[in-house]
Amino acid sequence: MSPQTDAERALAQLLVESLNLEEVAPEAIDPEAPLFGAGLGLDSIDALELALAIGQRYGFQLRSDNDENRRIFASLRALSAHVQQHRTV
C-alpha cells in the first residue's frame, strides 16, 4: 500500500464519516485500491452520498451524468486529484 497524501487522508476521513463506514479506518484505505467492487465495496448509492459530501465540503458538484465518473471514482487517489483540481473551498 502506498502512503496517503494529506489531501487523500482528509478525503478518506470524509468518505468514512459520510458513508458511516465504522469498520474502516481512514488511514487504512489504500489510495490506489478501487473504491467500488473488490476494493472498498462501495455501490452507486454510496457514490451519490459521497458526491454530496464532497460538494458540501469542497464547494463544487460532481455530476452523475459526467462521462468521467468511472475514472474520477476509480480510487481514493483519483478522486483526491479531481477534488484538488476543482475545489473552490
Residue pairs with C-beta under 8 A, 6 or more apart in sequence:
1 30
1 31
1 32
1 33
2 30
2 31
2 32
3 31
4 12
4 27
4 29
4 31
4 76
5 31
5 80
7 80
7 83
7 84
8 31
8 76
8 77
8 80
9 26
9 27
11 54
11 76
11 79
11 80
11 83
12 26
12 27
12 29
12 31
12 76
13 26
14 50
14 53
14 54
14 57
15 21
15 26
15 29
15 50
15 53
15 76
16 24
16 25
16 26
16 29
17 53
18 49
18 50
18 52
18 53
19 42
19 46
19 49
19 50
21 40
24 40
29 40
29 76
30 39
30 75
30 76
31 75
31 76
31 77
31 80
32 75
32 76
32 77
33 39
33 40
33 75
33 76
34 40
34 74
34 75
35 42
35 73
35 74
35 75
35 76
35 79
36 42
36 43
36 47
36 73
39 75
42 50
47 69
47 73
48 64
50 73
51 61
51 62
51 64
54 60
54 62
54 79
54 83
55 61
55 62
57 89
58 83
58 86
58 87
58 88
58 89
59 87
59 88
59 89
60 86
60 87
60 88
62 69
62 72
62 82
66 72
71 78
72 78
72 79
72 82
73 79
